[in-house]
Amino acid sequence: MSFWGCNAHNYKDLYEIALCADNYYSVLRVLFLLIFACSCTRAPTAEEVRIQEYGDLYFTMDCWWSNQENYAPTYFHCSENISTELISGYVSLAIGEDLNGEEYFSICGKDIILNSGYNLHDDLIFAMTQYTYNCYDSYERELGDEFDWIWSDEDSMLQLIWRPDYLEDQVLTLFIEKKEDSPRVLGSVYYKSGYFD
């Protein structure tokens, strides 16, 4: 007698067939569960990937891609009245290029309160924008300092990183929608804190 590849010639062999059949059904159950689990999984959306990588959506900004060919152009600028724990006030963020072709980051606005934990930067931004519209430009591109900015033209992403002493790093990541027919697009800002390399 044969049962799914298990051969039996007497009652002792029937016991082995029973064990073999039990293993066969166990394998079938595992295969069924794997097929069911695989059919239920889906690829994460772009937004879910951003949240996992860059933190929760913190606020949005109105952004404009520059189409000017003048001297010292900005690639884009984003503006919004912001009211968050990390930053508040009327804030404008931009990446530009000076007359020598060097990129710089610019934060402009009025009555900006920054709570990054990096006191020099927080106090400077506050003093420069209290009761008036003013800008702070940063050309510093060496990573690992108390304040870093990273612009990725390919991803349309600006990342601002504050590394205060004895506190967690504070990271804002701005994603700007690609320029389509209109130069005005949405900018989505994500926030994450922790200790990062």
trRosetta pair geometry for C-beta under 8 A, 3 or more apart (Angstrom, degrees):
i j d omega theta_ij theta_ji phi_ij phi_ji
1 7 7.4 139 81 -160 49 52
1 8 4.6 -25 72 66 99 98
1 9 7.5 176 27 -81 77 31
1 13 7.7 143 60 111 99 124
1 14 7.8 20 76 -87 138 84
1 17 7.6 -31 110 -73 109 157
2 5 7.2 19 -176 -89 103 10
2 6 6.9 149 -160 73 59 44
2 7 5.4 -24 -103 -100 79 64
2 8 7.3 179 -84 19 30 75
3 6 4.9 -28 70 61 82 98
3 8 6.8 21 5 -7 106 116
3 17 4.5 72 47 -157 137 118
3 20 6.8 132 95 84 103 125
3 21 6.2 -41 142 -64 126 109
4 20 6.5 -179 78 135 108 112
4 21 6.5 126 29 -95 135 72
4 24 5.4 9 134 -88 165 158
5 20 7.5 -144 79 175 81 138
6 16 6.3 -167 -174 123 121 91
6 17 4.6 153 113 -113 131 69
6 20 3.8 147 -71 71 149 169
6 21 7.3 -101 23 -43 148 73
7 13 6.8 -52 118 -170 59 132
8 13 3.4 154 -141 124 69 112
8 14 5.1 74 -154 -69 147 54
8 16 6.8 172 -94 62 91 98
8 17 4.9 -42 -54 -39 128 127
9 13 5.1 98 32 -8 57 158
10 13 5.3 103 50 10 56 102
10 14 7.4 -99 113 -9 38 89
11 14 5.2 -43 -150 25 42 118
11 15 7.1 49 151 -21 64 93
12 15 5.8 -46 -164 25 38 114
12 16 7.1 35 142 -13 63 102
13 16 5.4 -50 -154 36 44 114
13 17 6.4 50 145 -24 69 99
14 17 5.3 -47 -149 32 38 116
14 18 6.5 43 150 -23 65 98
15 18 5.6 -49 -153 30 33 113
15 19 6.7 32 149 -15 63 103
16 19 5.6 -51 -150 38 36 112
16 20 6.1 39 150 -21 66 106
17 20 5.4 -54 -145 38 32 114
17 21 6.1 34 154 -20 66 105
18 21 5.8 -52 -145 36 29 110
18 22 6.4 34 152 -22 62 105
19 22 5.6 -53 -149 34 31 114
19 23 6.5 32 152 -17 64 103
20 23 5.8 -54 -153 36 32 111
20 24 6.4 37 147 -24 64 105
21 24 5.2 -49 -148 32 35 117
21 25 6.5 31 155 -15 67 102
22 25 6.0 -55 -149 38 31 106
22 26 6.4 35 150 -21 63 106
23 26 5.4 -53 -149 35 33 116
23 27 6.4 36 153 -20 66 102
24 27 5.8 -54 -154 34 30 111
24 28 6.5 30 149 -18 63 106
25 28 5.3 -49 -146 36 37 115
25 29 6.3 42 153 -23 66 100
26 29 5.7 -50 -149 33 31 112
26 30 6.5 30 152 -16 64 104
27 30 5.8 -55 -150 37 33 111
27 31 6.3 32 152 -18 66 107
28 31 5.6 -55 -146 39 31 111
28 32 6.2 35 154 -21 65 106
29 32 5.7 -54 -148 36 30 113
29 33 6.4 29 154 -17 64 105
30 33 5.8 -55 -149 38 31 110
30 34 6.3 31 153 -19 65 106
31 34 5.7 -54 -147 37 31 111
31 35 6.3 30 156 -18 66 106
32 35 5.8 -55 -146 37 29 109
32 36 6.2 28 155 -17 64 109
33 36 5.6 -56 -144 40 30 112
33 37 6.0 29 157 -19 66 108
34 37 5.8 -54 -142 38 28 109
34 38 6.1 25 159 -16 64 109
35 38 6.0 -57 -144 39 27 109
35 39 6.3 24 157 -19 63 110
36 39 6.0 -60 -147 36 27 108
36 40 6.5 19 157 -16 62 111
37 40 6.0 -65 -151 37 29 107
37 41 6.8 29 157 -26 65 104
38 41 6.2 -51 -147 25 33 109
44 48 4.0 -121 -175 90 105 129
44 49 5.4 130 111 -55 122 80
44 52 7.5 -2 170 -8 163 138
45 48 4.7 99 52 5 76 101
45 49 7.1 -138 96 -4 42 86
46 49 5.7 -55 -151 36 33 113
46 50 6.4 35 151 -20 65 105
47 50 5.6 -52 -148 35 33 113
47 51 6.4 32 154 -19 65 104
48 51 5.8 -51 -146 36 32 111
48 52 6.4 32 155 -18 64 106
49 52 5.8 -56 -149 38 30 110
49 53 6.1 16 158 -8 66 115
50 53 6.0 -67 -141 47 27 102
50 54 5.4 -32 -178 32 69 115
50 173 8.0 -160 -166 102 96 132
50 175 6.9 -59 -130 -24 141 151
50 188 7.8 41 153 109 158 132
50 190 6.1 -158 158 -60 101 154
51 54 7.1 -68 -108 58 16 73
51 55 6.9 -60 -156 118 52 17
51 56 6.1 30 -142 -101 96 43
51 57 7.1 -51 -93 -29 96 77
51 190 7.0 -155 -103 -133 48 131
54 171 7.3 -125 -156 121 74 118
54 173 4.2 -82 -156 44 133 149
54 190 3.9 78 122 99 112 145
54 192 5.8 -142 174 -20 41 127
55 58 7.3 24 113 -46 116 103
55 171 7.1 150 -8 82 135 100
55 173 7.4 141 35 22 99 111
55 190 4.8 145 69 162 82 95
55 191 4.8 -98 116 89 143 38
55 192 3.0 -159 -49 -64 125 83
55 193 7.7 73 -103 -3 146 53
56 190 6.5 168 85 -150 25 80
56 191 6.2 -24 63 55 76 82
56 192 7.9 138 15 -74 60 69
57 60 7.7 2 -180 -57 111 83
57 188 6.0 -53 -132 -173 104 106
57 189 7.4 98 -161 75 60 48
57 190 5.8 -53 -96 -97 41 74
58 84 6.1 26 174 -114 105 159
58 86 7.6 -21 -166 30 145 129
58 172 6.9 -81 40 -127 155 90
58 189 4.9 -63 60 109 103 92
58 190 6.0 133 -5 -141 95 19
58 191 3.8 81 -68 -16 134 112
59 80 6.8 176 142 114 122 152
59 82 5.7 122 106 -129 171 98
59 84 6.1 -122 -31 -47 128 128
59 189 5.2 -3 62 56 70 117
60 80 7.1 156 103 -95 50 159
60 186 5.9 -27 -168 -168 121 98
60 187 6.3 144 -167 80 65 58
60 188 5.5 -28 -108 -103 83 57
60 189 6.8 -177 -94 13 28 84
61 78 3.9 69 123 169 136 113
61 79 6.3 146 -170 61 105 19
61 80 4.1 -121 -119 -20 76 125
61 82 8.0 -27 -85 -69 97 109
61 91 7.9 -81 -109 90 128 96
61 93 7.3 8 171 29 175 108
61 174 7.1 -17 28 -138 131 119
61 186 7.7 131 71 -168 48 52
61 187 4.0 -22 63 67 95 117
61 189 6.4 62 -12 -27 105 115
62 78 6.6 162 83 -153 39 68
62 79 5.9 -27 66 62 91 74
62 80 6.2 139 14 -72 76 88
62 184 6.6 -17 -174 -162 96 101
62 186 7.4 -48 -111 -110 44 48
62 187 7.2 -11 69 17 3 98
63 76 5.7 13 -178 176 106 119
63 77 7.1 -178 -146 96 67 34
63 78 3.9 -27 -94 -95 88 91
63 79 8.0 150 -89 13 45 58
63 176 4.9 -125 132 -132 169 109
63 177 7.5 156 61 33 127 80
63 184 7.2 143 82 -156 47 51
63 185 5.2 -34 75 71 100 78
63 186 6.8 59 23 157 101 7
63 187 4.0 98 -36 -38 127 111
64 76 6.4 167 85 -155 47 72
64 77 5.9 -5 54 57 93 75
64 78 7.6 173 16 -82 61 47
64 183 5.1 38 -161 135 79 101
64 184 5.4 -25 -96 -95 79 62
64 185 7.5 148 -93 21 28 72
65 75 7.4 -41 -147 157 69 61
65 76 5.1 -37 -106 -99 50 95
65 176 7.6 135 -71 152 90 134
65 179 4.2 -46 13 -83 165 127
65 183 4.7 -129 56 -154 80 80
65 185 6.7 39 -22 6 99 118
66 73 5.5 155 136 178 150 105
66 74 5.0 150 -50 82 146 71
66 75 5.9 -152 26 -172 115 13
66 76 6.1 -138 -10 -78 84 37
66 77 7.5 66 -54 -4 100 85
66 183 7.5 81 -78 -160 11 130
67 183 5.8 -102 -22 -91 113 136
68 73 5.3 -178 87 -120 95 110
69 73 7.0 -39 -128 -66 17 141
70 73 5.9 133 64 -74 69 88
71 99 5.8 11 -175 -103 109 87
72 96 6.6 22 175 169 75 122
72 97 6.8 -164 -144 89 41 59
72 98 5.6 -2 -117 -138 92 41
72 99 5.6 -33 -63 -56 92 70
73 96 6.6 -167 109 -150 39 82
73 97 5.9 11 61 46 72 99
74 77 5.5 20 137 -44 150 99
74 94 4.8 -34 -154 -177 134 125
74 95 6.7 128 -163 81 78 42
74 96 4.1 -51 -102 -93 70 91
74 97 7.7 170 -100 13 29 66
74 106 7.5 -72 -115 31 120 134
75 94 7.6 154 49 -175 71 77
75 95 4.8 -14 37 85 117 98
75 96 6.8 -159 0 -94 72 35
75 97 7.3 81 -42 -19 89 97
75 151 7.8 115 45 -172 153 143
75 153 7.5 -108 -154 -110 154 96
76 94 6.5 -163 94 -135 52 70
76 95 6.4 31 44 38 79 88
76 176 5.9 33 163 -149 169 172
77 92 5.7 11 178 -180 109 104
77 93 6.9 168 -154 84 61 42
77 94 3.8 -19 -101 -90 86 108
77 106 7.9 -34 -111 77 103 115
78 92 6.8 167 84 -152 44 56
78 93 5.0 -8 56 55 96 91
78 94 7.4 176 18 -72 62 60
78 174 6.5 -165 32 -168 161 144
78 176 6.8 -137 -64 -95 127 113
78 187 4.3 -13 -125 4 143 162
79 90 7.3 9 -171 180 97 84
79 91 7.0 177 -143 93 55 47
79 92 4.2 -13 -96 -100 90 87
79 93 7.9 -177 -74 19 46 60
79 109 8.0 160 -136 -95 88 92
80 90 7.7 -162 103 -146 29 56
80 91 6.3 -14 62 60 69 85
81 89 7.5 -96 -145 148 63 24
81 90 5.3 -32 -97 -96 70 70
81 91 7.8 128 -115 16 22 73
82 87 5.7 15 111 109 140 90
82 88 5.5 -142 104 -124 79 42
82 89 6.6 -4 56 52 85 43
82 90 7.8 142 15 -108 74 20
82 91 5.1 -14 10 17 124 123
83 88 4.9 44 -119 -129 46 109
84 87 5.8 24 61 54 103 59
84 88 6.1 -173 39 -70 50 81
84 191 7.6 -172 173 -59 152 156
85 115 6.3 -77 154 64 65 141
86 114 7.3 -5 159 -153 64 61
86 115 5.6 -133 -140 62 34 89
86 116 6.7 54 -162 -81 90 61
86 170 6.0 158 -132 -171 124 134
86 172 7.1 171 121 -64 152 114
86 191 6.5 -175 -4 -132 150 135
87 91 6.3 44 150 -69 123 157
87 112 6.8 -16 -165 -166 92 94
87 113 7.1 162 -151 85 43 57
87 114 5.3 -1 -106 -109 85 68
87 115 7.2 -152 -65 24 44 74
87 172 7.6 -12 3 -65 135 151
88 112 7.3 159 83 -150 43 49
88 113 4.9 -4 56 53 92 101
89 109 5.5 108 121 145 111 131
89 110 6.3 -154 176 89 109 49
89 111 4.3 -169 -130 99 116 70
89 112 3.9 -141 63 -93 148 43
89 113 5.8 136 -30 7 113 69
89 129 6.7 94 154 129 157 138
90 109 4.7 178 98 -159 67 95
90 110 4.7 16 52 46 116 87
90 111 6.7 67 18 49 84 88
90 112 7.4 -92 60 -68 49 80
90 133 7.7 -46 90 -105 126 93
91 107 6.9 -29 -160 -165 92 93
91 108 7.7 134 -162 79 44 48
91 109 4.4 -32 -102 -77 40 152
91 112 5.8 92 -88 -108 89 113
92 106 7.8 -16 111 118 91 97
92 107 7.3 148 79 -161 56 44
92 108 4.3 -20 64 67 109 95
92 109 5.5 168 12 -67 75 81
93 105 7.7 -23 -165 -171 85 90
93 106 7.3 150 -159 86 40 62
93 107 5.8 -11 -103 -106 69 71
93 108 8.0 -170 -72 26 26 71
93 158 6.5 167 149 103 131 158
93 160 7.9 -104 -131 -45 137 134
93 174 6.5 174 91 -31 154 168
94 105 7.5 152 84 -161 51 47
94 106 4.5 -13 63 61 97 107
94 108 7.2 12 8 5 112 109
95 103 6.3 -5 -177 -166 99 104
95 104 7.4 167 -154 83 56 40
95 105 6.0 -28 -102 -103 71 60
95 106 7.5 178 -86 18 22 82
95 151 4.9 87 -110 -106 153 150
95 158 6.4 -161 -42 -96 118 124
96 103 7.2 155 85 -149 38 56
96 104 5.6 -19 64 60 86 87
96 106 6.0 25 3 -10 114 125
96 137 7.9 -53 46 -130 120 117
97 101 6.0 -10 -179 -146 112 37
97 102 6.9 153 -153 71 66 29
97 103 5.6 -35 -96 -92 73 57
97 104 7.6 153 -97 16 25 77
98 101 7.2 -55 71 13 65 16
98 102 5.2 -8 39 56 107 84
98 104 6.3 52 -34 -6 103 122
102 139 6.3 21 142 -142 126 115
103 139 7.9 140 93 -136 51 69
103 141 7.7 78 77 -80 102 128
103 151 6.7 -128 169 43 144 143
104 137 5.0 22 156 -176 134 104
104 138 6.3 160 -167 76 84 40
104 139 4.8 -44 -106 -87 99 69
105 137 7.0 154 81 -156 46 55
105 138 4.7 -15 61 59 98 98
105 149 4.2 8 -47 101 163 168
105 151 7.2 -176 -81 -44 98 114
105 158 7.5 133 -124 -156 112 120
105 160 7.8 145 -176 -95 151 95
106 135 5.4 -7 -169 -170 106 118
106 136 7.2 158 -152 80 56 44
106 137 4.9 -20 -98 -101 83 77
106 138 7.7 -176 -77 19 37 69
107 112 7.5 110 150 -143 112 172
107 125 6.8 -24 104 -123 132 119
107 135 7.0 158 83 -152 39 66
107 136 5.3 -9 60 58 89 94
107 138 8.0 25 2 -4 94 107
108 129 7.9 144 -175 -99 44 119
108 133 6.8 33 171 -179 100 87
108 134 6.8 -153 -145 105 75 30
108 135 3.9 -28 -94 -96 94 87
108 136 7.6 177 -79 19 49 58
109 112 4.6 89 87 -55 127 116
109 129 5.3 17 89 -140 75 146
109 133 6.7 -99 161 -136 16 72
109 134 7.7 -29 61 55 41 55
110 129 5.5 -171 -128 -177 24 97
110 131 7.6 -42 -165 148 95 7
110 132 6.4 -136 -124 113 92 18
110 133 4.6 -47 -66 -83 101 66
110 134 7.7 106 -90 12 59 66
111 129 6.0 -121 -22 132 17 98
111 130 6.3 66 -102 -123 58 42
111 131 6.9 70 -71 -53 90 32
112 125 5.2 -71 99 155 122 106
112 126 6.5 -128 87 -91 71 49
112 129 4.4 42 18 73 94 156
113 126 6.1 42 -109 -101 54 104
114 121 6.7 -74 107 125 145 89
114 122 4.6 -146 89 -122 94 70
114 125 4.8 45 4 69 132 145
114 126 6.8 -132 25 -48 84 87
115 122 6.5 61 -98 -125 27 131
116 121 6.1 -19 52 86 138 123
116 122 5.7 -160 34 -66 87 100
116 147 7.8 46 137 -97 162 101
116 162 3.6 -59 -177 150 129 175
116 164 6.2 159 131 -44 79 115
116 170 4.9 -146 -144 51 76 145
117 122 7.6 124 15 -39 13 136
117 162 6.6 137 51 132 85 125
117 164 3.2 -112 115 0 102 166
117 167 4.1 -101 -176 70 157 157
117 168 7.9 113 14 57 165 55
117 170 6.6 145 19 -18 108 125
118 121 4.5 27 105 28 111 115
118 122 6.2 150 79 -20 59 92
118 146 5.0 133 -136 166 133 111
118 147 6.1 173 111 -59 169 97
118 162 4.8 -135 -4 -167 126 109
118 163 7.0 58 -73 63 124 39
118 164 4.4 -139 -62 -85 64 85
119 122 5.5 -59 -136 42 31 112
119 123 5.7 25 168 -15 70 110
119 164 7.6 90 -17 -131 66 114
120 123 6.3 -58 -142 40 21 104
120 124 6.2 21 158 -19 60 113
120 146 7.4 57 49 112 118 156
121 124 5.8 -57 -142 37 27 112
121 125 6.3 24 162 -16 64 108
121 146 7.0 -172 -24 123 123 114
121 147 5.3 117 -80 -59 151 142
121 162 6.7 -143 66 -122 153 115
122 125 6.3 -62 -151 37 24 106
122 126 6.4 20 155 -15 62 112
123 126 5.7 -58 -146 40 30 112
123 127 6.1 27 159 -18 67 110
124 127 6.0 -57 -143 39 26 108
124 128 6.2 21 160 -16 63 112
124 136 6.7 94 131 -108 109 147
125 128 6.0 -60 -144 39 26 109
125 129 6.2 -7 168 7 64 117
125 136 6.0 -84 -100 -5 76 149
126 129 6.7 -81 -143 49 21 89
126 130 6.0 39 163 -53 65 102
127 130 6.2 -34 -136 0 25 116
128 134 4.4 -135 159 101 89 139
128 135 7.8 -91 152 59 132 15
128 136 5.9 120 69 -58 168 103
129 132 6.7 -142 -156 74 36 62
129 133 7.1 8 -139 -130 82 27
129 134 5.1 -142 -87 46 61 97
138 147 7.2 -103 -127 116 159 121
138 149 6.1 120 87 10 132 132
140 145 6.5 -37 154 29 137 160
140 147 7.6 86 78 88 137 89
140 148 7.8 -106 114 -114 104 54
140 149 8.0 104 79 27 80 93
142 145 6.1 82 92 -31 91 114
143 148 5.2 51 -129 -131 65 143
143 150 7.4 29 -96 -75 114 109
144 148 7.1 73 -1 -65 24 135
144 163 7.9 -23 -172 13 37 163
145 148 5.9 138 50 -63 83 84
145 163 7.3 163 113 40 36 122
146 162 6.9 3 159 -157 68 64
146 163 5.3 -132 -139 65 40 84
146 164 7.0 57 -157 -90 96 40
146 165 8.0 -36 -115 -35 109 77
147 160 7.7 -17 -165 -170 88 82
147 161 7.1 156 -155 85 42 59
147 162 5.6 -9 -103 -107 77 67
147 163 7.4 -153 -64 22 35 76
148 159 7.9 0 110 109 94 93
148 160 7.6 163 87 -155 54 39
148 161 4.4 -5 58 57 96 108
148 163 7.5 37 -1 -10 100 110
149 158 6.8 -12 -169 -171 98 90
149 159 6.9 161 -155 83 49 55
149 160 5.5 -10 -104 -103 83 66
149 161 7.4 -174 -77 20 36 75
150 157 7.9 -4 107 114 91 93
150 158 7.3 158 81 -156 53 44
150 159 4.4 -4 54 54 101 104
150 161 7.5 33 -4 -6 103 112
151 157 7.5 163 -153 89 42 54
151 158 5.4 -9 -104 -105 73 76
152 155 4.2 16 112 37 126 103
152 156 7.4 -46 94 11 80 15
152 157 4.5 7 51 56 110 96
152 158 7.8 -157 25 -71 69 36
152 159 7.8 39 -5 -6 102 102
153 156 7.2 20 -167 -75 32 48
155 175 7.4 -71 150 -124 93 90
156 175 6.4 72 102 -164 89 62
156 176 4.5 -111 163 64 109 86
156 177 7.3 -63 124 86 154 5
156 178 6.2 -152 -30 -81 157 62
157 173 6.4 -9 -168 -174 105 94
157 174 6.8 155 -155 82 52 55
157 175 5.4 -17 -101 -100 82 67
157 176 7.5 -164 -78 14 35 77
158 173 7.4 165 85 -155 48 47
158 174 4.4 -4 58 56 96 109
158 176 7.6 46 -1 -19 99 108
159 171 6.6 -11 -170 -167 98 98
159 172 7.3 165 -154 87 49 51
159 173 4.8 -9 -106 -107 83 80
159 174 7.6 -162 -74 24 37 68
160 171 7.1 158 83 -153 55 48
160 172 4.5 1 54 57 105 98
160 173 7.8 -160 25 -73 65 39
160 174 7.7 43 -6 -8 99 101
161 169 6.1 -10 -168 -176 93 116
161 170 7.4 154 -156 80 44 52
161 171 5.1 -4 -106 -105 76 84
161 196 7.4 -101 -142 70 129 130
162 169 6.7 160 82 -160 53 63
162 170 4.4 -2 55 55 106 100
162 171 7.8 -156 27 -70 65 44
163 169 5.1 -19 -101 -108 70 93
164 167 4.3 5 85 50 115 114
164 169 7.8 167 23 -102 66 41
164 170 7.4 34 -2 -1 104 105
168 193 4.6 75 120 167 130 100
168 194 5.4 -26 -163 -95 118 12
168 195 6.1 -99 -133 -53 73 67
169 193 6.5 175 83 -153 53 59
169 194 6.2 -24 51 75 92 44
169 195 6.0 119 1 -112 103 34
169 196 5.2 -86 54 24 155 94
170 191 7.8 -23 -169 -159 79 93
170 193 5.4 -14 -103 -105 58 93
171 191 7.1 147 84 -154 60 46
171 192 4.8 -17 64 65 110 87
171 193 7.0 176 19 -85 78 41
171 196 6.8 27 -46 9 140 151
172 189 5.7 -10 -170 -170 100 107
172 190 7.3 150 -157 75 49 47
172 191 5.8 -16 -102 -98 67 73
173 189 7.0 153 76 -154 43 55
173 190 4.7 -17 60 57 98 98
173 191 7.9 -169 21 -72 75 29
173 192 7.5 16 -3 10 112 105
174 187 5.4 0 -170 -180 103 114
174 188 7.3 153 -152 78 53 40
174 189 5.0 -19 -95 -97 74 81
175 187 6.9 163 80 -156 43 62
175 188 5.0 -13 58 59 96 92
175 189 7.9 -175 20 -78 65 34
175 190 7.5 36 -5 -7 103 106
176 185 6.1 91 180 94 82 125
176 186 7.9 174 -147 95 52 41
176 187 4.8 -22 -99 -103 74 89
177 180 7.8 -35 140 -15 109 99
177 185 3.9 -143 65 177 105 125
177 186 5.2 58 -11 53 126 74
177 187 7.4 -122 1 -75 76 44
178 185 7.4 -179 67 -125 23 162
179 182 7.9 -136 -158 84 71 41
179 183 6.2 -4 -137 -120 112 51
179 185 6.5 -116 -94 -34 53 137
180 185 7.6 120 12 -89 86 114
182 185 7.1 152 94 -61 92 71
